[in-house]
């Protein structure tokens, strides 16, 4: 199987590329700046906001499947328009599309979100991810839309943020709840979906809901760091613009996938 990973130089994209190669797939990964140096992966430079360039690359690669992972937090063109461009190109070649979405498209509430709950964005990035999903579903109703949460693993920005808070250089919110997932678990789940016919939204996140402050304590215990200096506050009191309580119910994915989605307490056990 030939797989094109759009956004292959990103944290998740690199893991998908690497695991795809190990699974015997022919993998082409894209990057926009810098480089993509993953053994066995054919790297191609691509600007996802250039629809003609996206269509040309997909037509040239002729992949069996496309995994779309690109995003830029404050860039609508990359996050929303880029996803639409990838979906158009994949549909034109008949490629299976797995689009990676985010829990950021929800507003937050006291109960977990099911797979099919509609987006209710409350900030710019969430709106861009919601628009991306809307475009992908309109262009390719057969695409899988993977809604995920905080991604952990070696080199994770989430782990570094916790380290910074433990060192007094950042603040973690005690009322901002998420369901972290390991990058390797998420990559395996994405590759399983590549080979499946699943269509529509699917929550793929860890089973443990923790606050960012709790995540900081878990990081401290895992790496033997002093938790006394951990800086925390309440997001509600600080006027946090992001949604607070966004827990994903991943029961459907757990029953559908072979990949075991490990909880953060297992992942960061001392």
C-alpha positions as CSV (number, residue, x, y, z in Angstrom):
1,X,0.0,0.0,0.0
2,X,1.2,3.5,-0.9
3,X,0.4,6.1,1.8
4,X,0.8,9.9,1.5
5,X,1.2,11.6,4.9
6,X,0.5,15.3,4.5
7,X,2.2,17.0,7.4
8,X,4.7,14.2,7.7
9,X,7.3,16.5,9.4
10,X,5.0,17.2,12.4
11,X,5.0,15.3,15.7
12,X,2.3,12.9,14.8
13,X,3.1,12.9,11.1
14,X,6.6,11.6,11.7
15,X,5.3,8.8,13.9
16,X,2.8,7.8,11.2
17,X,5.5,7.8,8.6
18,X,7.9,5.8,10.7
19,X,5.3,3.2,11.7
20,X,4.0,3.0,8.1
21,X,7.4,2.0,6.8
22,X,7.8,-0.6,9.6
23,X,4.5,-2.0,8.5
24,X,5.8,-2.5,5.0
25,X,4.0,0.4,3.4
26,X,5.4,2.7,0.7
27,X,5.3,6.0,2.5
28,X,5.6,9.5,1.0
29,X,5.7,12.3,3.6
30,X,5.4,16.1,3.1
31,X,7.0,19.0,4.8
32,X,6.7,22.7,4.4
33,X,9.9,24.1,5.9
34,X,13.0,22.4,7.4
35,X,13.2,18.8,6.4
36,X,11.7,15.3,6.8
37,X,14.4,12.8,7.5
38,X,12.7,9.5,8.4
39,X,14.4,6.4,7.1
40,X,12.5,4.8,4.3
41,X,10.2,7.8,3.7
42,X,10.2,9.7,0.4
43,X,10.0,13.3,1.5
44,X,8.3,16.0,-0.7
45,X,8.0,19.7,0.0
46,X,4.4,21.0,0.0
47,X,2.4,24.1,0.8
48,X,-1.1,22.8,1.7
49,X,-2.6,26.3,1.1
50,X,-1.7,25.9,-2.6
51,X,-4.5,23.8,-4.0
52,X,-2.9,23.4,-7.4
53,X,0.3,22.1,-5.8
54,X,-1.6,19.7,-3.5
55,X,-3.6,18.3,-6.5
56,X,-0.4,18.0,-8.6
57,X,1.5,16.1,-5.9
58,X,-1.4,13.7,-5.1
59,X,-1.9,13.0,-8.8
60,X,1.8,12.3,-9.2
61,X,2.1,10.0,-6.1
62,X,-1.2,8.2,-6.7
63,X,-1.5,7.0,-3.1
64,X,-3.9,4.3,-2.0
65,X,-4.5,6.4,1.1
66,X,-3.9,9.9,2.4
67,X,-3.4,10.9,6.0
68,X,-3.9,14.5,6.7
69,X,-2.2,15.9,9.8
70,X,-1.1,19.5,8.9
71,X,-2.2,22.4,11.1
72,X,-0.9,25.7,12.4
73,X,-2.5,27.0,15.5
74,X,-3.1,30.6,14.4
75,X,-3.4,30.0,10.7
76,X,-6.9,29.4,9.2
77,X,-5.4,28.9,5.7
78,X,-3.3,25.9,6.8
79,X,-5.7,24.3,9.2
80,X,-9.0,24.8,7.4
81,X,-8.3,25.5,3.7
82,X,-5.4,23.1,3.7
83,X,-7.6,20.3,4.9
84,X,-10.1,21.0,2.1
85,X,-7.3,21.1,-0.5
86,X,-6.1,17.7,0.7
87,X,-9.6,16.3,0.6
88,X,-10.2,17.5,-2.9
89,X,-7.0,16.0,-4.2
90,X,-7.6,12.7,-2.4
91,X,-11.1,12.5,-3.8
92,X,-9.9,13.2,-7.3
93,X,-7.6,10.2,-7.2
94,X,-9.9,7.9,-5.3
95,X,-7.6,7.6,-2.3
96,X,-8.8,6.6,1.1
97,X,-8.6,9.7,3.4
98,X,-8.0,9.8,7.2
99,X,-8.2,13.4,8.4
100,X,-6.8,14.1,11.9
101,X,-9.0,16.5,13.8
102,X,-9.0,17.7,17.4
103,X,-11.0,18.0,20.6
104,X,-10.5,21.8,20.3
105,X,-13.6,22.0,18.1
106,X,-15.8,21.5,21.2
107,X,-16.8,24.2,23.6
108,X,-16.4,22.2,26.8
109,X,-19.1,20.7,29.1
110,X,-19.4,18.6,32.3
111,X,-20.1,15.3,30.4
112,X,-17.8,13.6,27.8
113,X,-18.3,14.1,24.1
114,X,-19.5,11.3,21.9
115,X,-18.0,10.6,18.5
116,X,-21.0,12.2,16.6
117,X,-21.4,15.3,18.7
118,X,-21.4,18.3,16.4
119,X,-18.6,20.9,16.7
120,X,-19.3,23.9,19.0
121,X,-16.1,25.9,18.7
122,X,-15.4,28.9,21.0
123,X,-12.0,30.1,19.7
124,X,-10.2,30.6,16.4
125,X,-8.3,27.3,16.3
126,X,-11.4,25.3,17.2
127,X,-13.4,27.1,14.5
128,X,-10.7,26.3,12.0
129,X,-10.7,22.6,13.0
130,X,-14.5,22.6,12.8
131,X,-14.4,24.2,9.3
132,X,-11.8,21.6,8.2
133,X,-14.1,18.7,9.3
134,X,-17.1,20.3,7.5
135,X,-15.1,20.6,4.3
136,X,-13.7,17.1,4.5
137,X,-17.1,15.6,5.1
138,X,-18.7,17.5,2.2
139,X,-16.0,16.6,-0.2
140,X,-15.5,13.0,0.9
141,X,-18.3,11.5,3.0
142,X,-16.3,8.2,3.2
143,X,-13.3,9.8,5.0
144,X,-12.5,9.0,8.6
145,X,-12.2,12.0,10.9
146,X,-10.0,11.3,13.9
147,X,-10.8,13.5,16.9
148,X,-7.9,13.4,19.3
149,X,-6.6,15.2,22.4
150,X,-3.3,16.1,23.9
151,X,-0.5,14.1,22.2
152,X,2.3,12.8,24.5
153,X,5.6,11.1,23.8
154,X,9.3,11.8,23.3
155,X,9.5,15.4,22.1
156,X,5.9,16.3,23.0
157,X,5.1,20.0,23.4
158,X,2.7,18.9,26.2
159,X,5.5,17.3,28.2
160,X,7.7,20.3,27.7
161,X,5.0,22.7,28.9
162,X,4.7,20.6,32.1
163,X,8.5,20.8,32.5
164,X,8.3,24.5,32.1
165,X,5.6,24.9,34.7
166,X,7.6,22.7,37.1
167,X,10.5,25.1,36.6
168,X,8.3,28.2,37.1
169,X,8.4,29.2,33.5
170,X,4.8,28.5,32.6
171,X,1.4,28.0,34.3
172,X,-0.9,24.9,34.1
173,X,-4.7,25.2,34.6
174,X,-6.3,23.1,37.3
175,X,-9.7,23.1,35.6
176,X,-8.7,22.4,32.0
177,X,-9.4,18.7,31.4
178,X,-8.3,16.6,28.5
179,X,-7.8,12.9,27.6
180,X,-4.1,12.6,26.6
181,X,-2.9,9.9,24.2
182,X,0.5,8.6,23.4
183,X,1.8,9.5,19.9
184,X,2.6,5.9,19.1
185,X,-0.9,4.7,20.0
186,X,-2.5,7.4,17.9
187,X,-0.2,6.7,14.9
188,X,-1.1,3.0,15.1
189,X,-4.8,3.8,15.3
190,X,-4.5,6.1,12.3
191,X,-2.8,3.4,10.2
192,X,-5.5,0.9,11.2
193,X,-8.1,3.4,10.0
194,X,-6.2,3.7,6.7
195,X,-6.9,0.1,6.0
196,X,-10.5,0.2,7.1
197,X,-13.7,1.6,5.7
198,X,-14.8,3.6,8.7
199,X,-16.4,6.9,7.8
200,X,-17.2,9.9,9.9
201,X,-15.9,11.2,13.3
202,X,-14.1,8.9,15.7
203,X,-12.8,9.9,19.1
204,X,-9.3,8.5,19.5
205,X,-8.0,9.5,22.9
206,X,-6.8,8.0,26.1
207,X,-9.2,6.7,28.8
208,X,-7.9,9.0,31.6
209,X,-9.3,12.5,31.9
210,X,-6.8,14.7,33.7
211,X,-6.3,18.4,34.2
212,X,-3.2,20.1,32.9
213,X,-2.2,20.6,36.5
214,X,-2.6,16.9,37.2
215,X,-0.6,16.1,34.0
216,X,2.2,18.3,35.4
217,X,2.3,16.2,38.6
218,X,2.4,13.0,36.6
219,X,5.3,14.3,34.6
220,X,7.1,15.3,37.8
221,X,6.7,11.8,39.3
222,X,7.6,10.1,36.0
223,X,10.9,12.0,35.6
224,X,11.8,12.5,39.2
225,X,11.3,16.2,39.2
226,X,10.4,18.4,42.2
227,X,6.7,19.2,42.1
228,X,7.0,21.9,44.8
229,X,7.5,24.7,42.2
230,X,4.6,23.7,39.9
231,X,2.7,26.8,38.9
232,X,-1.0,26.3,38.6
233,X,-4.2,28.4,38.4
234,X,-7.8,28.1,37.4
235,X,-8.5,28.8,33.8
236,X,-12.0,30.1,34.5
237,X,-10.5,32.8,36.9
238,X,-7.8,33.6,34.4
239,X,-10.3,34.2,31.6
240,X,-8.8,31.3,29.5
241,X,-10.1,31.6,25.9
242,X,-9.8,27.8,25.3
243,X,-12.5,25.4,26.3
244,X,-12.0,23.9,29.7
245,X,-13.7,20.5,30.3
246,X,-13.3,18.6,27.0
247,X,-13.3,14.9,27.6
248,X,-13.7,12.5,24.7
249,X,-15.5,9.2,25.0
250,X,-13.4,6.8,23.0
251,X,-15.4,3.7,23.6
252,X,-16.3,3.2,19.9
253,X,-12.6,3.3,19.0
254,X,-11.7,0.9,21.8
255,X,-14.1,-1.6,20.4
256,X,-13.2,-1.0,16.7
257,X,-9.4,-0.9,16.8
258,X,-6.8,-3.5,17.7
259,X,-4.5,-0.8,19.0
260,X,-4.8,-0.4,22.8
261,X,-5.3,3.3,23.7
262,X,-3.3,3.6,26.9
263,X,-4.2,6.1,29.7
264,X,-1.9,8.8,30.8
265,X,-1.4,7.3,34.3
266,X,-0.1,4.2,32.7
267,X,2.0,6.1,30.2
268,X,3.6,8.3,32.9
269,X,3.9,5.7,35.6
270,X,7.2,6.2,37.6
